[in-house]
Amino acid sequence: MSSPTTAAEDRVAGSRQILPIAALALVIALVVQAVGQLDIDLGIGSVIVFPMVWGLILGLLVSVQKVRPLGIRLQKVASALVGVAVMLLVARLAFNIGPSLPTLVKAGPALLLQEIGHLLGTVALALPLAVALRLGKATVGATFSLDREPSFAMVSERYGPDSDQYRGVLAMYVFGTMFGAVFITLLTSLVSNWNIFDPLALAMGAGVGSGSMMAASSASIVAAYPGHEEAILGMAAVSNLITTILGVYVGIYVALPLADRFYRFLTRRQDTRTPDTTTPEALSASDGPTDGAAANRAFREEVAAASGEIRIPLWLSLGVLTVLGLGTASVAAGTIGWDIVGGYAVLLGLVLLGLFLAKVSRKISAIVWITTVGAYASSPWFFASDSLNSLVGSVDFLSIATIMLTLAGLSLGKDLPLLRHIGWKIIPVGLVAISASFLLSVVIAEFTLGVWG
C-alpha cells in the first residue's frame, strides 16, 4: 500500500499530467472518429472495425512506442480517466434502455428466459476452459458476459481499471469486435441448416448483446428461412434489446459474482497441484535456469510499476472527459450544436447523482444507480423524457466508447507483461463463449416456445 506521502504525490502528479494525456486522447479520438468505420468483406460475412477499435489500437501503439516513451504515470492517469469514462458510457446506455422498457414489460417468458442461456453459456462452459488454459484472474472478466460495453463498467467498478479482470474484459472485447460477427455467421448458418430448431428460437439466440453479432446472426437465419424474414429480424432485435437491458443487472448481481466464485472454486487447489502460470515464477521458468531469477525480478518490477492507481479529482476528470466527448460527438454528428452540450450536461448530472446516491446508500453501486435513474428518466413514464431523450440522443453512444477505449489503449503499455500471457488463449475461450451463449439460448428458447408459444 502506498504511504500518505506517495499517495499525495500521485494525486499531484495525476493533476499535472492529465493535460498531456487529454491532448493525446483528443487528437487520436478526433482522427479515428473522422475516419469512421471500415467494412471488410470476407465473402462469408463482413467485419466492421469501428472508430473505437482504431482508437484502442492507436492508443496502444503510442503507449508502447520507444521513440518518445509514454511514462508510467501518464499511463496510470489514462487508466484513472477510463474509470470515470465508463460511468459516462453507462449514463448514455441508460438512455437507450428507457424508451424500450415497455417492450420489456410486454415480452413473454420465452424472450426473458433466453438470458439464462447467455449466463450459463459463458460462465458454465467458457470459464472452465479459461481456467484450464491458465488465464489467471483475467478469466473472470473474459467469461462472465458477452454484453460488450457495459462489461467495462461492471468490472472497472468492482475490480478497478488496472486489474487482471479488466484486462480480461478488454481482451474479449477486442476478440469479439474483430472476429465475433464472422464466427457467429458461420455458426448460425451451420445450426440453421440442421432444421431442428424453430427459426424464432434461432432469432432469440441471436440476441447475444452485440449489435453487429446480432445483425450477422439474424442475416444467416433469414437466409435459411427467407419466408420468416420480418419475424426473425424483429425477434432478434427485441432479444438483443432484452439482453442489453437485463444484462446490466444480471451482470452486476448474478454473472460477475458467480464467475468470481466459480473461478475461486476451480482454482482452490491450483497452488498444490500445479504451478499457476500467471505468477512471475512460472513466467520466468521458461527463460531457463540461468536467467530465470533475473526474469523473475524484471517481471515483478514491471507488475509493481503497473499496479496502483493515481487518483484525480472528480471535477477535473469529468471536465477533461467532457471536452474530449464534446469534440468526438461533434465529429460524429458532423456539426457542433448546443444540443450536444445539453446532452453532456444531462449525462454529467446523471453521473454525479449516481455517485451521490451510491455514497448515501453505501450498498448499491453508482453503476446501478446511474442505470436505473437514467432508464426511468428516459422512459415514457417520466414527464420530461421527451426533452431529455432529445438532448442525450444528440450524443453519439459510440463516440463515448471511442474516448474510453482510446484512453484504455494509452494505458496498456504498462500491462503488456500480463496481456502477453493472455495472448492466443483468448481465441478458444472467445469461440466457446459465443458458441455456448448462442446454442444454449436457442435450446432454452425452443423449449419455452413449446410451452408458452
Residue, then its C-alpha position, 0 to 999 in steps of 0.5 A: m500500500s502506498s504511504p500518505t506521502t506517495a499517495a499525495e504525490d500521485r494525486v499531484a502528479g495525476s493533476r499535472q499530467i492529465l493535460p498531456i494525456a487529454a491532448l493525446a486522447l483528443v487528437i487520436a479520438l478526433v482522427v479515428q472518429a473522422v475516419g469512421q468505420l471500415d467494412i471488410d468483406l470476407g465473402i462469408g460475412s463482413v467485419i466492421v472495425f469501428p472508430m473505437v477499435w482504431g482508437l484502442i489500437l492507436g492508443l496502444l501503439v503510442s503507449v508502447q512506442k520507444v521513440r518518445p516513451l509514454g511514462i508510467r504515470l501518464q499511463k496510470v492517469a489514462s487508466a484513472l480517466v477510463g474509470v470515470a469514462v465508463m460511468l459516462l458510457v453507462a449514463r448514455l446506455a441508460f438512455n437507450i434502455g428507457p424508451s424500450l422498457p415497455t417492450l420489456v414489460k410486454a415480452g413473454p417468458a420465452l424472450l426473458l428466459q433466453e438470458i439464462g442461456h447467455l449466463l450459463g453459456t459463458v460462465a458454465l462452459a467458457l470459464p472452465l476452459a479459461v481456467a484450464l488454459r491458465l488465464g489467471k484472474a483475467t478469466v473472470g472478466a473474459t467469461f462472465s458476459l458477452d454484453r460488450e460495453p457495459s462489461f467495462a463498467m461492471v468490472s472497472e467498478r468492482y475490480g478497478p481499471d488496472s486489474d487482471q479482470y479488466r484486462g480480461v474484459l478488454a481482451m474479449y472485447v477486442f476478440g469479439t469486435m474483430f472476429g465475433a460477427v464472422f464466427i457467429t455467421l458461420l455458426t448460425s448458418l451451420v445450426s440453421n441448416w440442421n432444421i431442428f430448431d424453430p427459426l424464432a428460437l434461432a432469432m432469440g439466440a441471436g440476441v447475444g448483446s452485440g449489435s453487429m453479432m446480432a445483425a450477422s446472426s439474424a442475416s444467416i437465419v433469414a437466409a435459411y428461412p427467407g419466408h420468416e424474414e420480418a419475424i426473425l429480424g424483429m425477434a432478434a432485435v427485441s432479444n438483443l434489446i432484452t439482453t442489453i437491458l437485463g444484462v446490466y443487472v444480471g451482470i452486476y448481481v448474478a454473472l460477475p459474482l458467480a464467475d468470481r466464485f466459480y473461478r475461486f472454486l476451480t482454482r482452490r487447489q491450483d497452488t498444490r497441484t500445479p504451478d499457476t502460470t500467471t505468477p512471475e515464477a512460472l513466467s520466468a521458468s521458461d527463460g531457463p535456469t540461468d536467467g530465470a531469477a533475473a526474469n523473475r525480478a524484471f517481471r515483478e518490477e514491471v507488475a509493481a510499476a503497473s499496479g496502483e492507481i493515481r487518483i484525480p479529482l472528480w471535477l477535473s476528470l469529468g471536465v477533461l472527459t467532457v471536452l474530449g466527448l464534446g469534440t468526438a460527438s461533434v465529429a460524429a454528428g458532423t456539426i457542433g450544436w448546443d444540443i450536444v452540450g445539453g446532452y453532456a450536461v444531462l449525462l454529467g448530472l446523471v453521473l454525479l447523482g449516481l455517485f451521490l446516491a451510491k455514497v448515501s446508500r453505501k450498498i448499491s453501486a453508482i453503476v446501478w444507480i446511474t442505470t436505473v435513474g437514467a432508464y426511468a428518466s428516459s422512459p415514457w413514464f417520466f414527464a420530461s423524457d421527451s426533452l431529455n431523450s432529445l438532448v442525450g440522443s444528440v450524443d453519439f453512444l459510440s463516440i463515448a466508447t471511442i474516448m474510453l477505449t482510446l484512453a484504455g489503449l494509452s494505458l496498456g503499455k504498462d500491462l503488456p507483461l500480463l496481456r502477453h500471457i493472455g495472448w492466443k488463449i483468448i481465441p478458444v475461450g472467445l469461440v466457446a463463449i459465443s458458441a455456448s451463449f448462442l446454442l444454449s439460448v436457442v435450446i432454452a428458447e425452443f423449449t419455452l416456445g413449446v410451452w408458452g408459444 
